[in-house]
């Protein structure tokens, strides 16, 4: 059984170039990104993290110590690898 052989035409490339025009203000203010809330978000995340460790500590003291050890080791390794 012979399969039909059909050659497809090669698309022609355009010779035009695309120009990229940078914005006049590199720090364009986007109304959907609230930059003034960043500090409050970090405070909220810190409070949630501390409450998570406290809740885990109520149930298992060894797991709390393991969690704190893993967190402190992660912070030390992140600082080490960012500085190298």
Backbone bond lengths (Angstrom), bond angles and torsions (degrees), N, CA, C in turn:
res aa  C-N    CA-C-N  psi(-1)  N-CA   C-N-CA  omega(-1)  CA-C   N-CA-C  phi
1 X - - - 1.444 - - 1.523 108.79 -
2 X 1.287 116.12 123.63 1.457 121.53 -177.70 1.529 109.59 -96.56
3 X 1.316 115.75 130.02 1.462 120.93 178.00 1.519 109.12 -87.15
4 X 1.309 117.49 143.31 1.476 118.83 178.41 1.530 110.61 -68.93
5 X 1.295 115.70 134.74 1.459 121.63 179.25 1.515 107.37 -106.84
6 X 1.324 114.63 120.14 1.467 119.68 -178.53 1.520 107.98 -129.82
7 X 1.287 115.96 129.42 1.451 120.03 177.81 1.518 109.11 -95.68
8 X 1.301 114.63 131.86 1.463 119.85 179.66 1.519 109.15 -92.03
9 X 1.321 116.81 143.64 1.470 118.92 179.75 1.537 110.16 -70.22
10 X 1.320 115.28 143.33 1.457 121.46 178.58 1.525 108.10 -78.44
11 X 1.336 117.76 126.96 1.463 119.09 -179.96 1.528 111.03 -66.59
12 X 1.302 115.57 140.32 1.457 121.38 179.67 1.526 109.58 -81.43
13 X 1.302 115.89 133.95 1.458 120.21 178.97 1.508 109.99 -84.72
14 X 1.310 114.07 141.96 1.453 119.73 178.54 1.523 109.64 -78.28
15 X 1.298 116.86 143.69 1.455 121.69 -179.76 1.528 111.86 -89.06
16 X 1.327 116.85 -1.36 1.459 119.78 179.68 1.522 109.75 -75.51
17 X 1.317 115.70 149.70 1.462 121.11 176.46 1.522 109.15 -109.73
18 X 1.288 114.69 155.13 1.457 120.70 179.08 1.516 108.17 -99.63
19 X 1.320 116.07 125.90 1.455 120.00 178.67 1.517 109.37 -95.85
20 X 1.316 114.88 136.43 1.449 119.87 175.84 1.520 108.06 -104.30
21 X 1.306 115.08 122.59 1.456 120.48 -179.16 1.528 107.90 -107.22
22 X 1.337 118.38 117.01 1.460 119.58 179.96 1.528 111.01 -70.01
23 X 1.300 115.10 154.92 1.461 119.04 178.19 1.517 109.28 -69.91
24 X 1.318 118.32 150.32 1.467 119.49 -178.68 1.528 112.19 -66.04
25 X 1.322 117.66 -32.80 1.462 121.25 179.82 1.520 108.51 -114.67
26 X 1.355 119.27 110.38 1.469 119.85 -177.15 1.525 113.33 -66.03
27 X 1.315 117.43 -22.97 1.464 120.44 178.38 1.523 109.47 -103.17
28 X 1.307 114.93 58.63 1.453 120.19 -178.85 1.520 109.68 -63.23
29 X 1.301 115.49 132.43 1.454 120.19 -178.89 1.520 109.11 -82.00
30 X 1.315 115.11 117.96 1.452 121.72 177.63 1.522 107.65 -98.08
31 X 1.332 119.12 121.24 1.464 119.90 -177.18 1.524 113.21 -68.74
32 X 1.333 118.07 -14.16 1.456 120.37 -179.57 1.527 112.72 -87.00
33 X 1.332 118.27 -9.08 1.459 121.76 -179.86 1.527 108.18 -113.45
34 X 1.321 117.10 102.03 1.475 119.02 179.61 1.521 111.09 -81.58
35 X 1.322 117.34 101.75 1.453 120.80 -176.96 1.522 112.16 -78.76
36 X 1.323 118.36 -19.78 1.465 120.00 -178.61 1.522 111.60 -77.08
37 X 1.324 119.24 -14.35 1.458 121.95 -179.78 1.518 112.31 -89.99
38 X 1.292 118.60 1.74 1.456 121.07 -173.44 1.526 111.20 -62.84
39 X 1.323 117.92 -42.30 1.460 120.51 179.93 1.526 110.81 -64.03
40 X 1.324 117.36 -42.52 1.461 121.04 179.23 1.526 111.34 -64.56
41 X 1.316 116.88 -35.15 1.462 119.82 177.38 1.516 110.95 -65.26
42 X 1.328 117.48 -42.55 1.463 120.11 178.41 1.531 110.98 -64.23
43 X 1.307 117.43 -39.25 1.461 120.57 178.24 1.522 109.98 -64.35
44 X 1.331 117.53 -43.17 1.461 121.25 178.27 1.517 112.52 -63.71
45 X 1.325 117.15 -41.15 1.464 120.60 178.42 1.523 110.11 -64.55
46 X 1.333 117.23 -40.69 1.460 121.10 178.80 1.530 110.92 -63.45
47 X 1.324 117.21 -42.87 1.472 120.66 178.84 1.525 110.57 -64.65
48 X 1.333 117.74 -42.33 1.461 120.18 177.08 1.523 111.75 -62.98
49 X 1.316 117.30 -39.20 1.455 120.94 179.96 1.524 111.38 -66.02
50 X 1.331 117.13 -43.98 1.459 120.88 178.67 1.528 110.23 -64.09
51 X 1.329 117.73 -40.75 1.470 119.72 178.44 1.532 111.18 -67.29
52 X 1.315 118.16 -33.10 1.464 120.82 176.40 1.525 110.51 -65.02
53 X 1.324 116.84 -44.57 1.466 120.02 178.80 1.525 110.38 -64.62
54 X 1.331 117.19 -39.15 1.471 119.88 178.92 1.521 110.87 -66.15
55 X 1.341 117.55 -40.37 1.467 120.19 179.72 1.521 110.97 -66.68
56 X 1.324 117.13 -40.03 1.464 120.39 177.58 1.517 109.71 -66.89
57 X 1.329 117.45 -38.01 1.455 121.44 -179.72 1.515 112.99 -64.27
58 X 1.322 118.13 -27.60 1.461 120.68 177.37 1.523 111.39 -66.89
59 X 1.318 116.77 -32.71 1.464 120.30 -176.54 1.523 112.54 -90.48
60 X 1.310 117.18 -43.90 1.458 119.63 -175.95 1.525 109.33 -144.90
61 X 1.311 116.03 113.90 1.461 120.89 -178.53 1.531 110.83 -70.72
62 X 1.320 118.02 -37.39 1.470 120.65 179.98 1.523 110.96 -66.16
63 X 1.344 116.85 -39.04 1.469 119.53 178.86 1.522 110.12 -67.08
64 X 1.324 117.12 -35.26 1.460 120.11 177.44 1.526 109.87 -63.56
65 X 1.331 117.40 -43.90 1.456 120.09 178.82 1.529 111.16 -64.51
66 X 1.314 117.20 -38.87 1.466 120.50 177.67 1.522 110.88 -65.24
67 X 1.326 117.04 -39.77 1.464 121.54 178.51 1.520 110.80 -65.19
68 X 1.322 117.62 -44.27 1.462 120.78 178.71 1.527 111.43 -66.23
69 X 1.336 116.84 -38.51 1.463 119.82 177.41 1.530 111.01 -63.98
70 X 1.342 116.94 -44.05 1.467 120.33 179.48 1.520 111.04 -63.91
71 X 1.327 117.06 -39.82 1.460 120.55 179.02 1.527 110.88 -65.01
72 X 1.332 117.19 -47.09 1.461 119.56 -178.53 1.530 111.20 -66.10
73 X 1.324 117.77 -38.29 1.455 120.40 176.52 1.528 111.39 -64.73
74 X 1.318 116.83 -39.19 1.466 120.27 177.61 1.519 111.48 -63.56
75 X 1.326 116.90 -43.19 1.468 120.12 179.25 1.527 110.38 -63.03
76 X 1.325 116.94 -43.32 1.472 119.95 179.69 1.522 110.28 -63.82
77 X 1.313 118.48 -42.40 1.465 120.50 179.96 1.527 112.12 -68.02
78 X 1.324 116.95 -38.36 1.481 119.78 177.68 1.512 109.84 -62.88
79 X 1.336 117.19 -45.92 1.470 120.08 178.79 1.528 110.26 -62.60
80 X 1.315 117.38 -41.51 1.468 120.89 179.91 1.521 111.25 -62.06
81 X 1.330 117.28 -48.57 1.467 119.61 -176.33 1.519 112.81 -72.79
82 X 1.331 118.20 -26.48 1.457 119.34 175.84 1.521 111.93 -75.31
83 X 1.324 117.11 -27.11 1.460 119.70 -178.77 1.526 112.59 -87.54
84 X 1.324 118.46 -15.68 1.474 120.94 -179.18 1.500 110.38 -85.34
